[in-house]
Amino acid sequence: MKKVALFILSGMSIQVSAQQLPTEAKDVIKSIYTEALGEQQGYKWLHHICTEIGPRPSGSDAANQAAEYTKQMMLDAGADTAWLQPVEVPKWHRGAEWSKAFAGGESVALPTTALGGSVPTPKEGIRAAVVEVGSFEELEALGKEGLEGKIVFYNTYMDHSLISTFNAYGGAVKYRWAGAMEAGKYGAVATVMRSVTLLRDDLPHTGAMSYGESEVKIPTAAISWLAADKLEKMLGDGLVELELFLDCGVQGTAINYNMIADFKGAEKPEEIMLVGGHIDSWDLGQGAQDDGAGCAHAMQVPNLLKKVGYKNNRTIRVVLWANEEFGLDGAKEYARWAKSEGVHHWVAMESDAGGDVPRGFGISADDIRLEQVRTYKELLSPYGLHVFAKGGGGADLGPLRGYDDFFIGYRPESQRYFDFHHSARDNINAIHPRSLEMGAASMSALFYLLDHLE
């Protein structure tokens, strides 16, 4: 039955008509979840990527192995075409890394990891007095007089009072991204920071950093939450020196690949419904939550629809992007190619928030389209999908903005996501198969509904 909703926008009442859905819509959606939870094909793909291929950092052979594997899996699932798009990416190297704190007695070892993009320390390492700061404002107030020749310790936190962990992450990650660049302005010789996580654990969390246009490049690392607590306490008792060793760096460039697979539409093949995740990961874990889960979700969308016998009207395109973590090179190359080819993405959806149980979607679209999508809530809420928020998409969709205008980001439960994010804990054991498949089914159900929308 066609439903008509009345909304007030800028003082005007506008009628929003949902599409004419097939009478069997509820049954099709139910069958999608039944298939996903029974066969669990997405989890099988993810298990192989994590355990047989492993970490997939920028520039690695493993990233290319994952692209080849997922391409073949999409062909096996019935893709009309699947191909690899070459992308030039930075080649990241991580070797030995450690730090030790000294406060007049024996040294205290601190679990440490280089931030992505950091220069290495000298071969003999760096040893210097530590200065603790809690913000860039504190850093500026100390200036060159207080920081020259020192190691800056960014004792900064994700805001635990924020219910949205992604908002908390956004407030803290600036110190990871720009901490070395800012400290280098005042003559600091290195920086370390409290890991960007909400879990009080002893595993350091890595992630990308930047020197911007600065010619001054100093080594930078993260230490674990518990290590940061130890260092904070030691500093409270007096002078502390830190010895830091990092064997790391960007060693030129390499070719990685975007994986692109098309399941052509029967009625409107020129209208592309894109769904994707990023195939690369950091190197400390297996990249299960970030973003192997998103790749499995995306691959399952056309697979599940085919399994339940649905023939898509529009073309469903799966894109698994290269090098999201180190600068969105894969997303930029795909967007450049799509624009040059005149590709029209009728909608684009990304999963890059982990594989926990589904909560809903964030939608970037005009108000009328947003309210059309919200009419699906009655059909999808029985499966735990209650969030249909304004604003969403994903980092890899960013280069398409301004060219296309209908973007969706899948939103799973996120309270534990940053426990795993960019750390050694991000392995296949961080994924519950049923939660992962609930997400895949949720995205597939939404694509089924959207495929009927005019």
N, C-alpha and C positions, 0 to 999 in steps of 0.2 A: 504494500500500500504506500502511495506517495504521501509523505508528511510535509506540511507547510508550517514553518515557524516564523514568528513575527519578532523583529528585533528593532531596537531604537539606536540609531547611529547618527551622531551629530544632529540630534533634534528631528531626524526624519525616520519614519517607520518604513522598513524594507522587508518585503516577504522573501524568505529564502526557501526554495523548494529542494528537497533532497531528491536524488535520482529514483527512478522506478526500479526497486530492487526485485529480483526474482522471488517468488513465493517460497522457494526452498533455501533462502539465504541463511536462516538459522541452522538448517540441517548441514549446509555446506561448511559453515563456520565450525560447527561441532565436529564434523568429519576431519577438518584440518587439525584441530587439537588432538583428536583421537589418533590420527596418523603420526603426528609429531611425537606424542608421548609414548606411543607403542614402539615404533621403529627406532627412534632416537638417532636418525642418520646424521644430523648435525653434530651431535656429540661424538660419533664415530670419526667424522672428518676432523674435528678439533683434536681428538685424542691422537690421531696420526700426526697432525701438524706439530703438536707439542712434544710428543714423546719420540717420534721417529725422525723429525726434522729439528725441532728444538728452537732456541732463541734465534731471532731473525733481525739482527741490527742492520742499520743502514750500510749498504755496500757489501753485505755478506753473501756468500754462496747459498747459505740456508734460506735467505729471502727469495732467491731465484728458484730453489727447489720447491718452496711452498707455492710460488706462482705456477710452476709447471704442474704440480700435483693438483691444485685447485682447478686449473684449466681442464685437466683430464676428467676430474670429478664432475665438472659441469657438462662436458660432452657426454659422459656416461649417463647423466641425469636427463639428457634430451635437448641440450642447447643446440640451436641451429648453427651458431657460430661461436667460437671461443678463440681468443688470441691474446698474445702478450705484447704490450706496448712498452718499448724501452724508455727508461728514464735515467738520466745522469744524476747520481746522488753522491754525497760525501761518504767516504769509506772510514768508518769509525774503528779505532783500535783501543782495547782496554787490556792492560797487563796487570802487574802487581800493584797493590795500593794498600796503604796503611797509615795510621797516625798513632802517636804516643804523646801523652801529656805528662809534664814533669812539674812537680811543685815541691822541690827540695829533697824529695826522697826517691823511691823507686818509680819507674815509669808506669803509667796506666794506659793499656792498649784501648783504643776507641775504634769500634767497627766503622769503616770508612769506605766511601766509593766516590770516584771522580764523577763530576757532572758532565753530561754529554757536550762535547765541544771544548772542554778544558784543555789548555796546554799542559804538558807534563812539568813536574818539578825537575830541577837539575838532578843528575845521576846520584849525587850525594844526599838528595832531599833538601828540605828547608827546615831550619829550626829557628824559632823566634818567639818573642813574648806575644801573648794573646790579649786582644782587646774585645770585650763583649759589647754588642749593640743590639737594640731591639727594633730599630727602624732606620730608614735612610736619613731621617731628621737627626737622629742621634749621631749617625756617621758624619754628617755635615758639621754638626756642632763640635765634634772632636777635631776635625780638620787635619791638615798635614802634620801639625805639631803633635797631635795625639796618635797618629796612625802610621807615620812613616817608619818603614822597617818592621812593622808588626803584622801579625796574622789576625784578621778580623773574624770574629765568631758571631754570625748572625743567629741570635737566640730568638728566632721568630716562630710563630705558631699559626696553624689553621685555627680559625675561630670556632671553638667547640660549641658555642651557643647557637650557631646557625643550623637550622634543620636541614637546609640544602648543603650537602657536603661539597657540591661543585662550586657553590658560592664561597664556601670557606676556602677551598683550594684556590680560587681566583684571587682571594685577598692575600694569600701567602706566597704564591708562586713567583711573584715579582722579585722576591729576594733571591730565588734560584736563578731566574733569568738574567737579572741585571746586577746581582750582588758583586761579582768580581769587577765588572766594568766601573761601578761606582767607587768601590774601595781602591781600585787602581789609581783613581784621580788624586788620591791623597798619599800615595807612596806606600800603601800596604803591599806586602810581598806575597800574600796568599789569602784565601778565605775558606772557612768551613761554615756549614750551616746545619741547624736542626732539620732533619728530614721532613719533607712535606707529607705528613701523614697525621691521622688522628689516633693511631694505635701506639700505645706505649710499649714498643718492642725494641729488640736489639738488632734489627736489620736496617741498614741504610737504604734509602730510596734515591735513585738517580733521576735524571731528567735533563732536558735541554737547557743550556745557558747561552748567553751571547756577550760578545765584547763590543757590539755595535760598530761604530767607526773608529773606536779607540785604537791607537797604536800600542798602548800599554796592555799587555796580556799576562795576567797572573794566574797561577793554578787555583782551582776551586773544587771543593768536594763537599759532600754531605756526610754527616755522621748520624748514627742511629739516635732515636729518641732517648733511650736510656744513657747512651754515651753523652748526649747533650746535657742531660741532668747531672751526670758526673762532672762534666767540665764546668757547668754553672756553679756547682757546689765548691769545686776546687778554687774557682775564681773568687768566690765569696770569702775564702780563707786567706787569699793573698795572691801574689804573683804566680802566674803559670806560663810555662813555655810549652810550645807544641812542636813536635817533629812530624813533618808530613812528607810522604813519598807517593808520587803518582806516576805510573808509566801508562800514558794514554795519549790520545790525540787524533785529529783528523789527518789521515794519510792519503791525500789526493782524492780522486773520485773513482767511481765504478758504475757499472750499468746494473740496475735492478729493473723490475718490470711491474707495470700494472697488469692485472688479469681482467679481461673484459669478456663477458659471455652474454649473448643475446638469445632470448626465447621469444621469437617473433609473434606479434599479435595477429589475430585473424582478421580483424576489421579495421584497426587503425595502427598499422605497423610503424608509421612514421612518428607516432607519439610515444616517447620513451618514458617508462616508469623505472627510474634508476634506484637501485638499492645497493648499499655497499658498506664496507668496513676497511680498515687498513691492515695490510698484510705484514708490515714490519713490526718489530717489537724492540724493547730494550734487551740487554744481554745478560742481566742478572738472573732472570727467570726464564720461563718458556713462553711468555706472552699469551697466557690463556685468557685472562680477563681483558688485557689491553694489547691487541684487540682481536685475538683469535676468536673470541666469542662473537664479535661483530661480523667477522668473516663467515663463521658458521651460520649465524642468523641470516645473512644476506643470501648465502648459497641455498639455504632451505626454502626461501620464499618461492622461487619458481618450481623447485623440486616438490614441495608439499602441494602446490596447486595442481601440478601434473598428477601426483599420486592420487588425489581425490577426484580426478577426471575433469577438472575445470580447464576450459580453453580460453586463454586470456585474449581480450579484445585489443589491448595495446601491447607493445613490445616491452617485456620485462628485461632490463639490463642489469646484470650483476657486475659491479666494479670493485675490485680489491686493490686499493691504492698502495703504491710504494712510498716509503719514507715519509710518513706523517710526522714521526717523532722529531725529525731533524730538519724540518722546514717545509713540509707539504709539497715536496717536489713532484710526487706522483699526481696529486690533485691539480697542481698547476699545469702539468703537461697534459693531463686528460682534458682540462678546461680549454687549454689552447687548441688542442685538436678538435674538440667538439664545436667550438666556435668557428673554426676554419671550415669545418664540414657542414655548418648550418644545422647541427643537431638540436632538436627541440625536446627538452626534458619537460614533459607534462607535469611530472612530480619527481622529486629526488629525496630519498630517505637514507639516513645513515644510522648505524648502530656503533657507538664508540663510548659506551658507558658501562660495559661489563655484562656479565651473564647471569645476574641475580633475577629474582622473580619480577615479572612485569608490573609496572604501575601506570603506564600510559604513554603519551606522546607530547612533544612540543611542536607547534605548527607555526611556520612563518608563511603567511599568506595574507591577502586582503581580508577584511572583516567578513564579507559574504562567504568566501571560500572557507574561512575558519569555522563559521557557524554551520556550514554544510557538513563539514567533517564531524562537528560536535553532535550532529543528529545520529551518529553511529553509536553513541555512548550506550544507548539502551541495549543494542545488540552485543556490545563488547564488555560491558561492566560485569556480567556474570563470570568473566574470566580474569577479573582483577584489574581491569583497565578503567580507571576512574579519572585520570589526569588527561585533559585535552587543553593544554595551556597555550596561550599566545606566545609565539617566539620559540624557535628551535631549528634544528638542523644538525650541523656538525662541522668540525674544522675542515674536513676534506670537501665539504660542499661550498665552503667560503669562496673559492675562485669562480664559482658559477653565479654568485649573487650579482645582480644587476643585468645578467643575461637571461637567467630564468628567475621565477619568482614564487615558486611553490615548493617549500622545503619542510621536511619532517625529521625530527630526531626521536629515536626510540628512547624511552625513559624507564629503566628498571629501578628496583630498589637500590639505593646508593650508600646506605649507612656504613657498609663494610668495604666499599670499593677501594678506598684509599688505604686500607690495610694491606692490600696486595700491590697496588699501583707502583710500577717502576722498581719493584724489589724482587728478591729471590723467592718470595712467597707466591709470586704470580706464576703458578704452574698448574698442571691439569687438576691437581687436588683442590684447587681453589674453585673449581666448577662443579656444581651439582647438576647432573644430567637433566633432571626433570625441570629445574629452573631455566636452564639454557633452552630447552625445547619449548617451554611455555612462551619464552620470548620470541622464538622463531615462529611459532604458531600465531602469536599476536600480530607480528608484522605481516605475516601472510594473510591473515584475516582482514587486516586493514587494506592491504593491496587488492584483495578480492572485492571489497566494497568500493574502493576508489576506482576500480576498473569499470564500474557502472556509472560513475559520476560524469556528467557532461561538463 
